[in-house]
């Protein structure tokens, strides 16, 4: 069998056909590379490049749904008109594929009850059969008349997106519609999931999107740990742990409640995690206990070689669960080899059994640059934590430049004086300020 590559002589075609191929057949992501092939293609594609830039500006964002997000970091959004139903957008996409070919950010919101698109689903199927998406997948599963199935179809079509934002009110059936996507979304780098502030979003949906090979960053708000994961990949591959998520580099979970075993299984599959950000809450129904010691210990086992930024705190300064008493965790921080920024509960510096407070110079890794201490109840132990800092700082913590204490009450003057002597910028702020950049769509912490 001849396996030699075939060569397509684009320049040998009539000019009109070359223009059509450049304008209509070349993927937007490949156009910039194509024009480098020859001077004639560069000149011929001048108008195509103008159109390319205009479409990229016009269609880079696609947003559907009109349910507002209720969260302390978001003002209630004004409700758009009824045409935000996903089926109206899907119809437009099937008539104009540029809407998804050039889409970089796809935002899917829920839909208020009572909104009815009044759409002719048979006509949509006809559009599919006539358009470029015929035969791509079994489209019959996406024409079920509900908002979430249409959202699923939009996601499948938007193969060039880099950021997916999935709102709180997309129903559970959304997961089933996404299973056939395979490796088509090779540009998707970031996924943002927003769950309901009382019931939360299932961790199984995090697994689903994290299993897409190109995804490097997962952001979640109001994520609730669940027990539906039984060792199989959400995309169907049988394996131990969470297959397919090894390429994740950044995890941000704000106001979430995830149990220890779920986190351990999740973290054990990641090869080189750089940023881990977790703010626990007890507001979600069926919430799990806060176990910061266990979580930090799991991170030490699976990410000590790569973790640069660590945040493990509670959103209201509550104490950890009684079961969270690993006596070794308060010293395991030193095993993080490249850790630069840490925001952690001050209780981690206390021996889980004896109650003895450890010194900063005995616990922190030498690579650390910024430390944020949470928990107002531990302020009484600050003197013990800062003991011998002046004498041993340069030897054991040469890179430490900033310490933020989030707690109620003043910091002793001698601690402020010691920090000033060794060049550490010491600040005190309210204990409920989690340092997550308040007011921004991003969950990334502003240490």
Residue pairs with C-beta under 8 A, 6 or more apart in sequence:
10 18
10 21
10 41
11 18
11 38
11 40
11 41
13 21
15 44
18 41
18 44
19 44
19 48
22 31
22 34
22 41
22 44
22 45
22 48
23 47
23 48
23 51
26 34
27 101
27 160
28 52
28 55
28 56
28 101
28 102
28 160
29 160
29 187
31 45
31 48
31 49
31 52
34 41
34 45
35 41
35 42
35 45
35 49
36 42
55 98
55 101
55 102
56 102
58 102
59 98
59 99
59 100
59 101
59 102
59 103
60 102
60 103
60 104
60 105
61 103
61 104
61 105
61 107
62 89
62 99
62 100
62 103
62 105
62 106
62 107
62 154
62 158
63 84
63 106
63 107
63 108
63 109
64 84
64 85
64 86
64 89
64 107
64 108
64 109
64 150
64 151
64 154
65 84
65 85
65 86
65 107
65 108
65 109
65 110
65 111
65 147
65 151
65 167
65 169
66 79
66 80
66 81
66 82
66 84
66 109
66 111
66 112
66 115
67 109
67 110
67 111
67 112
67 167
67 168
67 169
68 76
68 77
68 79
69 76
69 77
69 109
69 167
69 168
69 194
70 76
70 197
71 194
71 197
71 221
71 222
73 436
73 438
73 439
73 440
79 112
82 115
82 117
83 89
84 109
84 111
85 111
85 115
85 117
85 119
85 147
85 150
86 108
86 111
86 147
86 148
86 150
86 151
86 153
86 154
87 117
87 119
87 121
87 124
87 147
87 150
88 117
88 119
89 99
89 150
89 154
90 124
90 150
90 153
90 154
91 119
91 123
91 124
91 127
92 99
93 99
93 100
93 154
93 157
94 124
94 127
94 128
94 131
94 133
95 127
95 131
97 131
97 132
97 133
97 157
100 154
100 157
100 158
100 159
100 160
101 160
102 160
103 158
103 160
103 161
104 160
104 161
104 162
104 163
105 161
105 162
105 163
105 165
106 154
106 155
106 158
106 161
106 163
106 164
106 165
107 165
107 167
108 151
108 154
108 155
108 164
108 165
108 166
108 167
108 170
109 167
109 169
110 147
110 167
110 168
110 169
110 170
111 147
111 169
115 147
119 145
121 143
121 145
124 143
125 139
125 140
125 143
128 134
128 139
133 139
133 157
136 156
137 156
137 180
138 180
139 153
141 149
141 177
142 149
142 150
142 152
142 153
142 156
142 177
143 149
146 171
146 173
147 170
148 170
148 171
148 173
148 174
148 177
149 173
149 177
151 170
151 174
152 174
152 177
152 178
153 177
155 161
155 164
155 178
155 181
156 177
156 178
156 180
156 181
156 184
159 184
159 185
159 186
159 187
160 187
161 185
161 187
161 188
162 187
162 188
162 189
162 190
163 188
163 189
163 190
163 191
163 192
164 188
164 190
164 191
164 192
164 209
165 191
165 192
165 194
166 174
166 191
166 192
166 193
166 194
166 205
166 209
167 194
168 194
168 195
168 196
168 197
168 201
168 222
169 196
172 202
174 205
175 204
175 205
175 208
175 234
178 208
179 234
179 235
179 236
181 212
181 235
182 235
183 212
183 213
185 212
185 214
186 213
186 214
187 214
188 212
188 214
188 215
189 214
189 215
189 216
189 217
190 215
190 216
190 217
190 218
190 219
191 209
191 210
191 212
191 215
191 217
191 218
191 219
192 219
192 220
192 441
193 201
193 205
193 206
193 209
193 218
193 219
193 220
193 221
193 223
194 201
194 220
194 221
194 222
195 201
195 202
195 220
195 221
195 222
195 223
195 224
196 222
197 222
197 255
197 283
197 284
198 283
198 284
198 285
199 224
199 284
199 285
200 222
200 223
200 224
200 256
200 257
200 284
200 285
201 220
201 222
201 223
201 224
202 223
202 224
202 226
202 228
203 223
203 224
203 225
203 226
203 229
203 258
203 262
203 266
204 226
204 228
204 229
204 234
206 218
206 220
206 223
206 266
207 229
207 233
207 234
207 242
207 245
207 266
208 234
208 235
209 215
209 218
210 218
210 242
210 244
210 245
210 248
211 233
211 234
211 235
211 242
211 243
211 244
211 245
212 244
213 244
213 247
214 247
215 247
215 248
216 247
216 248
216 249
216 250
217 248
217 249
217 250
217 251
217 252
218 248
218 250
218 251
218 252
219 252
219 253
219 442
219 443
220 252
220 253
220 254
220 256
220 443
221 253
221 254
221 255
221 256
221 443
222 254
222 255
222 256
222 281
222 284
223 253
223 256
223 257
223 258
224 256
224 257
224 258
224 284
224 285
224 286
224 287
224 288
225 257
225 258
225 259
225 262
225 263
225 288
226 262
229 242
229 262
229 265
231 238
231 239
231 240
231 241
232 238
232 239
233 239
233 242
233 243
233 244
235 244
237 243
237 244
241 265
241 268
241 269
242 265
242 266
242 268
242 269
243 269
245 266
245 269
245 270
246 269
246 270
246 271
247 271
248 270
248 273
249 272
249 273
249 274
249 275
250 273
250 274
250 275
251 273
251 275
251 276
251 277
251 278
252 275
252 277
252 443
252 444
253 277
253 278
253 279
253 443
254 277
254 279
254 434
254 436
254 443
255 279
255 280
255 281
255 283
255 315
256 278
256 279
256 280
256 281
256 284
257 280
257 281
257 282
257 284
257 287
257 288
257 290
258 278
258 288
259 288
259 289
259 291
260 288
260 291
260 294
260 295
260 298
263 295
263 298
264 294
264 298
267 273
267 298
267 299
267 302
267 303
268 298
268 301
268 302
270 302
270 303
271 306
272 303
272 305
272 306
273 299
273 302
273 303
273 306
273 307
274 306
274 307
274 308
274 309
275 307
275 308
275 309
275 444
276 299
276 303
276 307
276 309
276 310
276 311
276 312
277 309
277 311
277 436
277 443
277 444
277 445
278 295
278 311
278 312
278 313
279 311
279 313
279 314
279 315
279 434
279 436
280 290
280 292
280 312
280 313
280 314
280 315
281 287
281 314
281 315
281 316
282 290
282 316
282 318
289 320
289 321
289 323
289 324
290 314
290 318
290 320
290 321
290 324
291 320
291 321
291 323
291 324
292 312
292 313
292 314
292 320
292 324
292 344
292 345
292 347
292 348
293 320
293 324
293 325
293 326
293 329
293 330
293 348
293 352
294 324
294 326
294 329
295 312
296 310
296 312
296 329
296 332
296 333
296 344
296 348
297 326
297 328
297 329
297 332
299 307
299 310
299 336
300 329
300 332
300 333
300 335
300 336
303 336
304 335
304 336
304 337
305 337
305 338
306 338
307 336
307 338
307 339
308 338
308 339
308 340
308 341
309 339
309 340
309 341
309 342
309 445
309 447
310 336
310 339
310 341
310 342
310 343
310 344
311 342
311 343
311 344
311 372
311 434
311 435
311 445
312 343
312 344
312 345
313 343
313 344
313 345
313 374
313 434
314 320
314 345
314 374
315 432
315 434
316 432
317 374
317 375
317 376
317 377
317 407
317 431
317 432
319 347
319 377
320 345
320 347
324 352
325 352
325 353
326 352
327 351
327 352
327 353
327 354
329 348
329 352
330 348
330 349
330 350
330 351
330 352
330 358
330 363
331 358
331 362
331 363
333 339
333 342
333 344
333 348
333 363
333 364
333 365
334 363
334 364
334 365
335 365
336 365
336 367
337 365
337 367
338 367
339 365
339 367
339 368
340 367
340 368
340 369
340 370
340 399
341 368
341 369
341 370
341 445
341 447
342 364
342 368
342 370
342 371
342 372
343 371
343 372
343 374
343 404
343 434
343 435
343 445
343 447
344 371
344 372
344 373
344 374
345 374
345 375
346 373
346 374
346 375
346 377
346 378
346 381
346 385
346 407
347 375
347 377
347 378
348 363
349 357
349 358
349 360
349 363
349 378
349 381
349 385
350 356
350 357
350 358
350 378
350 381
351 357
351 358
357 378
357 381
357 384
357 385
358 384
358 385
359 384
359 385
359 386
359 387
359 388
359 389
360 371
360 385
360 386
360 389
360 397
361 388
361 389
361 392
361 393
361 396
361 397
364 371
364 396
364 397
364 400
366 396
366 397
366 398
366 399
367 399
368 397
368 399
368 400
369 399
369 400
369 401
369 402
370 400
370 401
370 402
370 403
370 404
370 447
371 400
371 402
371 403
371 404
372 403
372 404
372 405
372 406
372 435
372 447
373 403
373 404
373 405
373 406
373 407
374 406
374 407
374 431
374 434
375 406
375 407
375 431
376 406
376 407
376 408
376 409
376 431
378 407
379 405
379 407
379 408
379 409
379 411
382 405
382 411
382 412
382 415
383 412
383 414
383 415
386 415
386 418
386 419
389 418
389 419
389 422
389 424
390 418
390 421
390 422
393 400
393 422
393 424
394 422
400 424
401 423
401 424
401 425
402 424
402 425
402 426
402 427
402 447
403 419
403 424
403 425
403 426
403 427
404 426
404 427
404 428
404 429
404 435
404 447
405 411
405 426
405 427
405 428
405 429
406 428
406 429
406 430
406 431
406 432
406 433
406 434
406 435
407 428
407 431
408 430
408 431
410 428
411 426
411 428
415 426
416 426
419 425
419 426
420 426
434 445
435 445
435 446
435 447
436 443
436 444
436 445
436 446
437 443
437 444
437 445
437 446
